[in-house]
Amino acid sequence: MNKHDKIYVAGHKGLVGSAIMRKLQTEGFENIVTRNSAELDLCNQLQVEEFFAKEKPDYVFLAAAKVGGIVANSTYPAEFIYQNIMIASNVINASYKNQVKKLLNLGSSCIYPKLAPQPMKEDCLLTSELESTNEAYAIAKIAAIKLCRYYNEQYGTNFISAMPTNQYGVGDNFNMETAHLLPMLLRRFYLAKLLKNKDFVAIKADLKKYKLGWGLDEKLNIEDENSIIQTLEQIGAYSDKVVVWGDGSPYRELMHSDDLAEACFYLMQNKDYKDIGELVNITDGTDIQLKVLIEMVKQIVGFDGEIVYDTTKPNGTPRKLMDATKIKALGWTPKINLQDGIAKIYEYYIS
Ligand SMILES: NC(=O)c1ccc[n+]([C@@H]2O[C@H](COP(=O)([O-])OP(=O)(O)OC[C@H]3O[C@@H](n4cnc5c(N)ncnc54)[C@H](OP(=O)(O)O)[C@@H]3O)[C@@H](O)[C@H]2O)c1
């Protein structure tokens, strides 16, 4: 990419897309074109074709997707498969028809089989059954990888696919019903700390800024301290303890979205389909046990109460780690260590 090239970032307001935007701006790229979903519905083929014919981007980062956790994935599987297949088909086909020089397609680790050997290498794609709770999403993401591959093979395009591990970072979601692991833990510990300090001014400010989810916001009487205490207990935040699901034994992998943006930029600038092949994992190949992560969050937030493990609740998958051999061989490794990354996102959250 040269500074004058036109770059389209699809999904520029999302966690990943906004990190890519920051990276491009830091590197001095100014010819960036964006649309939010109200201005351009990527599920609508006609709108996408008109947009590409008019704007003629040189490079495309495909970071737009309908995403969600286990509950959303299992409740709305038709929406997840339909919208994600439409977004990928429309953007990839329009990129081909409008001679886009390179496209980077973002997928996720859920494309790999449920029982894939750990750490998961790129070549375990489609070797056995997927996890049933997010199969619809995974099938759409696999379709996007295959679209890129077969357009490259038939039409000589240069469309590459990157599969990042779990992300956290600026712009993260702190709604307790839909948040990913880290923002959910940070908010739970922060609210427990405020309860311990009886800082109801700060608690009210937090509750006004972010939804709790699970129908709790509607039931809460924010002017009544007892109502606040009872509501926060329902999300596991008490003045003397924080309750977390499971026994803390599983391992999880986490990456700061600024690192992912670095990887996307690096691949776009330096590597082509011929170097990468069908897909590459974006990971540093290490994970952390939840117990250790939870203790780290507690220290960073500065909560001095107890951690209680609710072992009546499920643990989830014991380990889901991606293999980093290929991305390291391509010359990239992440820079932000977890401790610093968590401190950074905590600062972002409380500011
Ligand atoms: N977050 C993670 O932990 C993670 C991990 C691995 C991979 N990824 C991958 O990274 C990609 C982006 O994820 P994210 O976490 O950044 O998601 P996100 O924060 O939910 O953002 C998704 C973006 O997609 C846009 N979008 C959704 N439907 C659209 C439509 N029909 N038309 C136009 N735009 C649409 C949204 O635009 P509006 O806001 O304008 O509606 C939003 O900007 C996904 O492919 C995901 O699989 C994410």
PDBQT file of the ligand as one rigid body, heavy atoms in Angstrom, charges set to zero:
ROOT
HETATM    1  N1  LIG A 401     -13.401  -9.486  18.778  1.00  0.00    +0.000 N 
HETATM    2  C1  LIG A 401     -12.758 -10.639  18.781  1.00  0.00    +0.000 C 
HETATM    3  O1  LIG A 401     -12.392 -11.180  19.844  1.00  0.00    +0.000 OA
HETATM    4  C2  LIG A 401     -12.388 -11.304  17.477  1.00  0.00    +0.000 A 
HETATM    5  C3  LIG A 401     -11.552 -12.416  17.533  1.00  0.00    +0.000 A 
HETATM    6  C4  LIG A 401     -11.227 -13.055  16.376  1.00  0.00    +0.000 A 
HETATM    7  C5  LIG A 401     -11.738 -12.615  15.181  1.00  0.00    +0.000 A 
HETATM    8  N2  LIG A 401     -12.539 -11.530  15.111  1.00  0.00    +0.000 N 
HETATM    9  C6  LIG A 401     -13.083 -11.154  13.789  1.00  0.00    +0.000 C 
HETATM   10  O2  LIG A 401     -12.895  -9.789  13.490  1.00  0.00    +0.000 OA
HETATM   11  C7  LIG A 401     -14.005  -9.316  12.745  1.00  0.00    +0.000 C 
HETATM   12  C8  LIG A 401     -14.554  -8.072  13.407  1.00  0.00    +0.000 C 
HETATM   13  O3  LIG A 401     -14.943  -8.394  14.749  1.00  0.00    +0.000 OA
HETATM   14  P1  LIG A 401     -15.184  -7.251  15.849  1.00  0.00    +0.000 P 
HETATM   15  O4  LIG A 401     -14.970  -7.892  17.165  1.00  0.00    +0.000 OA
HETATM   16  O5  LIG A 401     -14.446  -6.031  15.483  1.00  0.00    +0.000 OA
HETATM   17  O6  LIG A 401     -16.752  -7.009  15.675  1.00  0.00    +0.000 OA
HETATM   18  P2  LIG A 401     -17.623  -5.740  16.137  1.00  0.00    +0.000 P 
HETATM   19  O7  LIG A 401     -16.895  -4.957  17.154  1.00  0.00    +0.000 OA
HETATM   20  O8  LIG A 401     -18.981  -6.262  16.457  1.00  0.00    +0.000 OA
HETATM   21  O9  LIG A 401     -17.737  -4.882  14.807  1.00  0.00    +0.000 OA
HETATM   22  C9  LIG A 401     -18.387  -5.389  13.676  1.00  0.00    +0.000 C 
HETATM   23  C10 LIG A 401     -18.453  -4.328  12.611  1.00  0.00    +0.000 C 
HETATM   24  O10 LIG A 401     -19.125  -4.909  11.488  1.00  0.00    +0.000 OA
HETATM   25  C11 LIG A 401     -20.030  -3.963  10.978  1.00  0.00    +0.000 C 
HETATM   26  N3  LIG A 401     -21.166  -4.641  10.357  1.00  0.00    +0.000 N 
HETATM   27  C12 LIG A 401     -21.881  -5.668  10.857  1.00  0.00    +0.000 A 
HETATM   28  N4  LIG A 401     -22.881  -5.997  10.003  1.00  0.00    +0.000 NA
HETATM   29  C13 LIG A 401     -22.789  -5.134   8.950  1.00  0.00    +0.000 A 
HETATM   30  C14 LIG A 401     -23.525  -4.946   7.767  1.00  0.00    +0.000 A 
HETATM   31  N5  LIG A 401     -24.577  -5.731   7.453  1.00  0.00    +0.000 N 
HETATM   32  N6  LIG A 401     -23.161  -3.956   6.912  1.00  0.00    +0.000 NA
HETATM   33  C15 LIG A 401     -22.103  -3.163   7.206  1.00  0.00    +0.000 A 
HETATM   34  N7  LIG A 401     -21.354  -3.295   8.309  1.00  0.00    +0.000 NA
HETATM   35  C16 LIG A 401     -21.694  -4.270   9.174  1.00  0.00    +0.000 A 
HETATM   36  C17 LIG A 401     -20.474  -3.122  12.174  1.00  0.00    +0.000 C 
HETATM   37  O11 LIG A 401     -20.855  -1.858  11.670  1.00  0.00    +0.000 OA
HETATM   38  P3  LIG A 401     -21.854  -0.867  12.449  1.00  0.00    +0.000 P 
HETATM   39  O12 LIG A 401     -21.238  -0.639  13.801  1.00  0.00    +0.000 OA
HETATM   40  O13 LIG A 401     -21.899   0.339  11.618  1.00  0.00    +0.000 OA
HETATM   41  O14 LIG A 401     -23.169  -1.591  12.550  1.00  0.00    +0.000 OA
HETATM   42  C18 LIG A 401     -19.213  -3.079  13.014  1.00  0.00    +0.000 C 
HETATM   43  O15 LIG A 401     -18.421  -1.968  12.668  1.00  0.00    +0.000 OA
HETATM   44  C19 LIG A 401     -15.005 -10.469  12.640  1.00  0.00    +0.000 C 
HETATM   45  O16 LIG A 401     -14.853 -11.115  11.406  1.00  0.00    +0.000 OA
HETATM   46  C20 LIG A 401     -14.584 -11.400  13.754  1.00  0.00    +0.000 C 
HETATM   47  O17 LIG A 401     -14.845 -12.751  13.446  1.00  0.00    +0.000 OA
HETATM   48  C21 LIG A 401     -12.888 -10.853  16.247  1.00  0.00    +0.000 A 
ENDROOT
TORSDOF 0
